[in-house]
Amino acid sequence: MTSIPEALLWCLSAGTAAAVVLAALSIRARGQRADLRSRLTTAEEQNSATLHSNTELSARLRATEAEIRHLAETRLPDLTMALAHPHVPVPGLMDARFAGTDADRALSAVLEQVSDAITKERARVDAAAQSTLRGATTTIQALLYQLQTALQEMQHRYDDPDVAQDLLNADFLNEQALRRVQATGVVCGAWPGLTREDSYLAELVVGATSRLRGYDRVQISNQLRDPVAVVARAVEPVAIVVTELLANALHHSHRELPVTITLQQGNRGASVIVDDYGVGMHDDEIKAAMVLLAGDDDLLLTQLGDPPRSGFAAAGQLVRQYGFGVHVEPSPYGGVRAVVYIPGDPLLTVLDESAQPMSVMAPMPHRSGVPDRTASVLPTGTASPAAAAPAPSAPAAPAAAAAPAPQSGDRFEAAPPVQQEGELPRRRRRKPVSESEESAERTASPPPRSPEETGSRWAALQRGTESGRAAVQSEPPRSPEGNA
């Protein structure tokens, strides 16, 4: 048997060790390769996510830039337009993804700040404009009152009919200018500019009618039960409101159509109802008119249109300041009905007709036993139809000539109660009296009541009426025998 050399054994041992080492290195290299492959996959995924995130950020940045351009080019201009015209809509976000985000809140904050700044600036500019107009209208109104006084003095000074007619025309034109200036001043916060004494409501309505073109179309029906009058401080404001409502009725109806005024008396006050037969108003126009007539919100001149229409706005300011009410609604005749409600306490009083007779130009109330005052304003020498025609159930009354139109210094009083049965009482003219006699008579008359006294009298009248009605309602009905 042959023995293996020792050198060969060593070579076999070394080869085996090398194989083991190579196997270990191969296993290690395979693990490192798998680890590298895993890291590469992770890196590729991260790179893909980064690219996707960058894409989203770029798209969001572009969308944000588009929203900012939309804010600057569309939303802000529409916001400024909507502040002047509330019906103009303000668009919202262009991209709904921004809703409720920080970007949405930031853009909304910009809109609110711009809106507040524009509103404050508009109010400041409008206040400056109103202050300027208030000062100008006050001065012009004072000058027009002086011109009115001068024209009235000239009417009494000159007897030429042609000159008198020209003066009347000039006075009427001056009245038109005075009315427009007065309404503009009231809208700007000015005082009406005229103080009067307690005046009958019927006289006040006639005076308001005489301020307008087309006054001959106005028909007045007086349904007042008592000689109701407006207290001094509210006479001119009520006259301004009635005038503006009449102006609206005359302007929006045909020149051949009448405008009717009805004076009504209720338990708590009196009303002036104006009806026209014109084109009427749409629902949105009536709502806008009621907003102006309420006088609640601060009014800007820019809200009155171009050119500004200050009639309802002036009425609203006076309604808010003096406490009466105005309501506008569609008329049963197809036009517009306007109702001025004057509360009895504290704006109405009852005057003594014997101490302060009503003007012959005012319409008499339509109640039994009260004459029609149309006979008092017929031309001289024209017989009154009511006086000339005999009563059907009584002997014919003697014909009486109607009194001429009132002149300066004329006084009217009720005729003595000497009349035939069924004949209405009449009024006769009393000859003119001198200034000394008139001053003596005025001195002898009872002193005028204070506003507090008249207010308390009217409140007492209302309380008495209410208590009487309550007593009648609570009292059981009586039998016929008891009434007999």
Disulfide bonds with the S-S distance in Angstrom:
none
